[in-house]
């Protein structure tokens, strides 16, 4: 691009405590020699799709336009990837296009799966550790970004899907404010697909038992899991179909929490009314579930309305069935479920899985007098 840009890959911002890789980070030791920032391949242990992750994965990548200088500090966009808090990494996203807008772009690794989102009744693993990793990254940025010609007073955090839900939660966290603007893409803390769930306090015990250890207490389970290979811990998580995600944390004296309440009771007007927020989604978020499917696939799928409503509303079965018929008629009219109704089915699932939560978040921002709220729908 015109004038070009510099990249700084794989910069460590914190260190995972290998005695307790599910809990709080340690400060990364000072470098004794210059750090060669040219490796963007390091990823955190992944529950799905990739078994190359390593524990010491808390790295960030920085893209800096050449025109940035000590006399021309540029705004910063910090990107938190999605992936269900189970997979994904900073290296999947580049900043080469966004730097054309005269901003510095930073992409961040944070812990996934059990390492980032075990939520236990234990002072050493209270939950939301992946979010606390993000806080450590933002603290690093505040402290050091001026050395890269970035303005620490002009930080925008952004994320997509579960990364967007995480950005939404940052607006309500108990930690200090480390950003001035937020962009929430295709996600929120109110989505119905389980981004914020009731924690399983026995999760560590279940994982340890799956790996062959007959433990009965969380503390013993954590010791066993700390010594296990990450690929084995993630295989156990995957094979037990565990959903490890955002949670309401238990309070312990002297232990900082990220959040200690459920989404519907979170309030932080003193932060939100100083923050400009953009939030939105695409016009067909869930089309991938239905596109290019044969009639036989739809026959096996059955009626998607009742299962989705069952996940969303705690109602008696007969009431759910009545509601399902009404909603099916609203979206499909009299059409039969099949390839010809893929757009209608996508609209339904998009509304329930993504759009509803985003609309709820918009209303919450307005009620708490956000500095500015921009809602978008991306369509083509």
LINZI-V687697 format. One record per pair of residues at least 12 apart in sequence whose ideal C-beta (glycine too) atoms are under 8 Angstrom apart, sorted by the first residue. I is the first residue (numbers start at 1). GAP is how many residues later the second one is. D is the distance in whole Angstrom. If there is no record, write none. Layout:
I/GAP/D + I/GAP/D
//
This chain:
1/95/7 + 1/98/7 + 1/99/6 + 3/62/7 + 3/63/5 + 3/64/6 + 4/61/8 + 4/62/5 + 5/58/6 + 5/59/6 + 5/60/5 + 5/61/6 + 5/90/8 + 5/91/7 + 5/94/5 + 6/57/8 + 6/58/5 + 6/60/7 + 7/30/8 + 7/54/7 + 7/55/7 + 7/56/6 + 7/57/8 + 8/29/4 + 8/53/7 + 8/54/4 + 8/56/7 + 8/140/7 + 9/28/5 + 9/29/6 + 9/30/6 + 9/31/4 + 9/50/8 + 9/52/5 + 9/53/8 + 9/82/8 + 10/27/6 + 10/28/7 + 10/29/4 + 10/30/6 + 10/31/8 + 10/32/5 + 10/49/5 + 10/51/7 + 11/24/7 + 11/26/5 + 11/48/6 + 11/49/5 + 11/50/7 + 11/51/7 + 12/16/5 + 12/44/8 + 12/46/6 + 12/47/6 + 13/15/7 + 13/45/6 + 13/46/7 + 13/47/6 + 13/95/8 + 13/123/6 + 13/124/5 + 13/127/4 + 14/12/7 + 14/13/7 + 14/14/6 + 14/44/5 + 14/119/7 + 14/122/4 + 14/123/8 + 14/126/7 + 15/12/7 + 15/13/5 + 15/14/7 + 15/41/7 + 15/43/7 + 16/39/5 + 16/40/6 + 16/41/7 + 16/42/6 + 16/95/7 + 16/99/8 + 18/37/6 + 18/208/7 + 19/207/6 + 20/104/6 + 20/105/7 + 20/202/7 + 20/206/6 + 21/34/5 + 21/94/6 + 21/205/6 + 21/209/8 + 22/92/6 + 22/93/6 + 22/96/5 + 22/102/8 + 22/103/5 + 22/107/7 + 22/182/8 + 22/200/7 + 22/203/7 + 22/204/8 + 23/101/5 + 23/102/5 + 23/106/6 + 24/100/8 + 24/105/7 + 24/108/7 + 25/33/7 + 25/107/7 + 25/108/7 + 25/111/6 + 28/30/8 + 37/25/8 + 40/21/5 + 40/50/7 + 40/51/4 + 41/50/6 + 42/12/7 + 42/14/8 + 42/15/6 + 42/17/5 + 42/49/8 + 42/67/7 + 43/14/6 + 43/46/4 + 43/48/7 + 43/66/7 + 44/13/4 + 44/14/8 + 44/45/7 + 44/65/5 + 44/66/7 + 44/67/5 + 44/68/5 + 44/71/7 + 44/72/7 + 45/12/7 + 45/66/8 + 45/67/7 + 45/68/7 + 45/70/6 + 45/185/4 + 45/186/7 + 45/188/7 + 45/189/6 + 46/40/7 + 46/41/5 + 46/42/8 + 46/43/8 + 46/66/6 + 46/67/7 + 46/188/6 + 47/39/4 + 47/40/6 + 47/65/6 + 47/66/4 + 47/187/5 + 47/190/5 + 47/191/5 + 48/38/6 + 48/39/5 + 48/190/7 + 49/38/5 + 50/37/7 + 51/180/5 + 51/183/7 + 53/59/8 + 53/177/6 + 53/178/8 + 53/181/8 + 54/176/7 + 55/60/7 + 55/175/6 + 57/52/5 + 57/54/7 + 58/51/6 + 58/52/7 + 58/53/8 + 58/75/6 + 58/78/7 + 58/79/8 + 59/31/7 + 59/50/5 + 60/30/6 + 60/46/6 + 60/47/7 + 60/48/5 + 60/49/7 + 60/77/6 + 60/80/7 + 60/81/8 + 61/29/5 + 61/30/7 + 61/34/8 + 61/45/7 + 61/46/5 + 62/42/7 + 62/43/7 + 62/44/5 + 62/86/6 + 63/31/7 + 63/32/3 + 63/33/7 + 63/35/8 + 63/36/5 + 63/41/7 + 63/42/4 + 63/43/8 + 64/35/7 + 64/40/5 + 64/84/5 + 64/85/6 + 64/86/7 + 65/34/5 + 65/35/8 + 65/37/6 + 65/38/8 + 65/39/7 + 67/35/7 + 68/36/7 + 68/80/7 + 68/81/4 + 68/82/7 + 69/80/5 + 70/76/8 + 70/79/6 + 72/77/7 + 73/73/7 + 73/76/6 + 73/77/6 + 73/78/4 + 73/81/8 + 74/28/6 + 74/29/6 + 74/30/5 + 74/75/6 + 74/76/6 + 74/77/6 + 74/80/8 + 75/27/8 + 75/28/5 + 75/29/7 + 75/75/8 + 75/76/6 + 75/79/4 + 75/80/8 + 75/81/7 + 76/27/7 + 76/28/5 + 76/29/8 + 76/30/6 + 76/65/7 + 76/69/6 + 76/74/5 + 76/75/7 + 76/76/8 + 76/78/6 + 76/79/5 + 76/80/7 + 77/18/8 + 77/21/6 + 77/26/5 + 77/27/7 + 77/28/5 + 77/29/7 + 77/79/5 + 77/81/6 + 78/28/5 + 78/29/8 + 78/30/6 + 78/59/7 + 78/60/7 + 78/63/7 + 78/77/6 + 78/78/7 + 78/79/5 + 78/80/7 + 78/101/7 + 79/14/6 + 79/16/8 + 79/26/7 + 79/27/7 + 79/28/5 + 79/29/7 + 79/79/6 + 79/80/7 + 79/84/8 + 80/28/6 + 80/30/7 + 80/54/6 + 80/77/7 + 80/78/7 + 80/79/4 + 80/83/4 + 80/86/6 + 80/87/6 + 81/12/6 + 81/26/7 + 81/27/8 + 81/78/7 + 81/79/7 + 81/82/5 + 82/77/7 + 82/78/5 + 82/79/3 + 82/80/5 + 82/81/4 + 82/82/7 + 82/104/8 + 82/105/7 + 83/29/7 + 83/78/7 + 83/79/6 + 83/80/7 + 84/77/7 + 84/78/5 + 84/161/7 + 85/27/6 + 85/28/7 + 85/31/6 + 85/32/5 + 85/45/6 + 85/77/5 + 85/159/7 + 85/160/5 + 85/161/8 + 86/26/6 + 86/27/5 + 86/151/8 + 86/158/7 + 87/25/6 + 88/24/7 + 88/75/8 + 89/20/6 + 90/17/4 + 90/18/5 + 90/19/5 + 91/16/7 + 91/18/8 + 93/14/5 + 94/13/8 + 95/12/7 + 104/41/7 + 104/44/7 + 104/45/7 + 104/46/4 + 106/31/8 + 106/35/6 + 106/39/8 + 108/25/8 + 108/26/6 + 108/29/5 + 109/24/8 + 110/20/5 + 110/21/8 + 110/23/4 + 110/24/5 + 110/27/7 + 111/18/6 + 111/19/5 + 111/22/6 + 112/18/7 + 113/120/7 + 113/121/6 + 113/124/5 + 113/131/6 + 114/89/7 + 114/90/8 + 114/93/6 + 114/111/7 + 114/119/5 + 114/120/7 + 114/123/5 + 114/128/8 + 114/130/6 + 115/14/7 + 115/15/8 + 115/115/7 + 115/118/8 + 116/13/5 + 116/14/3 + 116/17/7 + 116/128/8 + 117/12/7 + 117/13/6 + 117/127/4 + 117/128/6 + 117/129/7 + 117/130/8 + 118/85/6 + 118/86/6 + 118/126/6 + 119/80/4 + 119/81/8 + 119/82/8 + 119/84/8 + 119/125/7 + 119/128/4 + 119/130/7 + 120/79/7 + 120/81/6 + 120/83/7 + 120/84/6 + 120/98/6 + 120/102/8 + 120/130/8 + 121/80/4 + 121/97/7 + 121/129/5 + 122/82/8 + 122/96/5 + 122/97/7 + 122/100/7 + 123/129/4 + 123/132/5 + 124/98/7 + 125/79/7 + 125/93/8 + 125/97/7 + 126/123/5 + 126/124/6 + 126/126/7 + 126/129/6 + 126/131/6 + 127/72/6 + 127/119/8 + 127/120/4 + 127/121/8 + 127/122/5 + 127/123/8 + 127/131/8 + 128/118/6 + 128/119/6 + 128/121/6 + 128/130/4 + 128/131/7 + 130/36/8 + 131/35/6 + 131/38/7 + 131/39/7 + 131/42/7 + 131/115/7 + 131/127/5 + 132/43/8 + 132/126/6 + 134/32/7 + 134/36/7 + 135/38/8 + 135/40/5 + 135/43/7 + 135/123/8 + 138/17/7 + 138/19/7 + 138/40/4 + 138/41/7 + 139/39/6 + 141/14/7 + 141/37/8 + 142/13/7 + 142/36/6 + 153/27/7 + 154/26/6 + 155/23/7 + 155/24/4 + 155/25/6 + 155/26/7 + 156/23/7 + 156/24/7 + 156/25/4 + 156/26/7 + 156/27/6 + 157/13/6 + 157/22/5 + 157/24/8 + 157/25/5 + 157/26/7 + 158/24/7 + 158/25/4 + 158/26/8 + 158/27/7 + 159/24/8 + 159/25/7 + 159/26/7 + 159/28/7 + 160/25/4 + 160/26/5 + 160/27/7 + 161/24/8 + 161/25/5 + 161/26/5 + 162/25/6 + 162/33/6 + 162/83/7 + 163/22/8 + 163/24/7 + 164/19/8 + 164/20/4 + 164/21/5 + 164/22/6 + 164/23/3 + 164/24/7 + 164/115/8 + 165/19/8 + 165/22/4 + 165/23/6 + 165/24/5 + 165/26/6 + 165/30/5 + 165/31/8 + 165/81/7 + 166/80/7 + 167/15/5 + 167/16/7 + 167/17/5 + 168/14/8 + 168/16/5 + 168/19/7 + 168/20/5 + 168/21/5 + 168/111/8 + 168/193/6 + 169/20/5 + 169/77/6 + 169/89/8 + 169/90/7 + 169/94/8 + 169/97/8 + 170/12/7 + 171/97/6 + 171/100/6 + 171/101/6 + 171/104/7 + 171/106/7 + 171/194/8 + 172/17/8 + 172/87/6 + 172/94/4 + 172/95/7 + 172/96/5 + 172/99/8 + 173/85/5 + 173/86/6 + 173/95/8 + 174/82/7 + 174/83/6 + 174/84/6 + 174/85/7 + 174/86/7 + 175/81/7 + 175/83/7 + 177/94/5 + 177/97/7 + 179/96/8 + 180/94/8 + 180/95/7 + 180/96/7 + 181/94/6 + 181/95/5 + 181/96/7 + 181/97/8 + 182/93/6 + 182/94/8 + 182/95/5 + 182/96/7 + 183/94/8 + 183/95/5 + 183/96/8 + 184/93/7 + 184/94/7 + 184/95/4 + 184/96/8 + 184/174/7 + 184/177/7 + 185/94/8 + 185/95/7 + 185/96/7 + 186/94/8 + 186/95/5 + 186/96/6 + 186/99/6 + 186/168/6 + 186/172/8 + 187/167/7 + 187/170/7 + 187/171/8 + 188/91/7 + 188/169/4 + 188/170/5 + 188/172/7 + 188/173/4 + 189/57/7 + 189/74/4 + 189/77/8 + 189/168/7 + 189/172/7 + 190/73/6 + 190/74/8 + 190/166/7 + 190/167/4 + 190/168/8 + 190/170/4 + 190/171/6 + 191/162/6 + 191/163/6 + 191/165/8 + 191/166/4 + 191/167/8 + 192/116/8 + 192/119/6 + 192/120/5 + 192/160/6 + 192/161/6 + 192/164/7 + 192/165/7 + 193/160/5 + 193/161/8 + 194/49/6 + 194/51/6 + 195/50/6 + 195/51/6 + 196/49/7 + 196/50/5 + 196/51/7 + 196/52/8 + 196/66/7 + 196/67/5 + 197/46/6 + 197/48/6 + 197/49/8 + 197/50/7 + 198/49/8 + 199/48/4 + 199/49/7 + 200/42/8 + 201/17/7 + 202/16/8 + 203/39/6 + 203/41/7 + 204/14/5 + 204/17/4 + 204/18/6 + 204/21/6 + 205/12/7 + 205/13/6 + 205/16/5 + 206/34/6 + 206/36/8 + 207/14/7 + 207/18/6 + 207/26/6 + 207/29/5 + 207/30/7 + 207/33/7 + 207/35/8 + 208/12/8 + 208/13/4 + 208/16/5 + 208/17/6 + 210/26/4 + 210/29/7 + 210/30/6 + 211/13/7 + 211/14/8 + 211/17/6 + 211/21/6 + 211/22/8 + 211/25/6 + 246/13/8 + 248/12/6 + 248/13/6 + 248/14/5 + 267/101/7 + 268/100/7 + 269/99/4 + 269/100/6 + 272/93/6 + 272/96/4 + 272/97/7 + 272/98/5 + 272/99/8 + 273/95/7 + 273/96/4 + 273/97/6 + 273/98/6 + 274/97/6 + 275/95/6 + 275/96/6 + 276/94/7 + 276/95/5 + 276/96/4 + 276/97/8 + 276/98/8 + 277/88/5 + 277/93/5 + 277/94/8 + 277/95/7 + 277/96/5 + 277/97/7 + 278/95/8 + 278/96/4 + 278/97/8 + 278/98/7 + 279/79/6 + 279/82/6 + 279/83/6 + 279/86/8 + 279/94/7 + 279/95/7 + 279/96/6 + 279/97/8 + 280/78/7 + 280/94/8 + 280/95/6 + 280/96/3 + 280/97/6 + 280/98/7 + 281/69/7 + 281/73/5 + 281/74/6 + 281/77/6 + 281/96/6 + 281/97/7 + 282/95/7 + 282/96/5 + 282/97/7 + 283/94/6 + 283/95/7 + 283/96/4 + 283/97/8 + 284/59/7 + 284/62/5 + 284/63/8 + 284/66/6 + 284/95/8 + 285/61/8 + 285/64/8 + 285/65/4 + 285/68/7 + 285/69/5 + 285/70/7 + 286/60/5 + 286/63/4 + 286/64/5 + 286/67/6 + 286/68/7 + 287/55/7 + 287/56/7 + 287/59/4 + 287/63/8 + 289/56/8 + 289/57/7 + 289/60/6 + 290/52/4 + 290/55/5 + 290/56/6 + 290/59/8 + 291/51/6 + 291/55/8 + 293/46/6 + 293/49/7 + 294/45/7 + 295/43/5 + 295/44/6 + 298/39/6 + 298/40/5 + 298/41/7 + 301/36/7 + 303/21/7 + 303/25/7 + 303/34/7 + 304/33/8 + 304/41/7 + 304/44/7 + 304/45/7 + 305/19/4 + 305/22/6 + 305/23/5 + 305/43/7 + 306/14/6 + 306/15/7 + 306/18/4 + 308/40/8 + 308/41/7 + 308/44/5 + 308/45/8 + 309/14/6 + 309/15/5 + 309/18/7 + 309/43/8 + 312/40/6 + 327/21/7 + 331/13/5 + 331/14/7 + 331/16/6 + 331/17/5 + 332/12/5 + 332/13/8 + 358/17/8 + 362/13/6
//
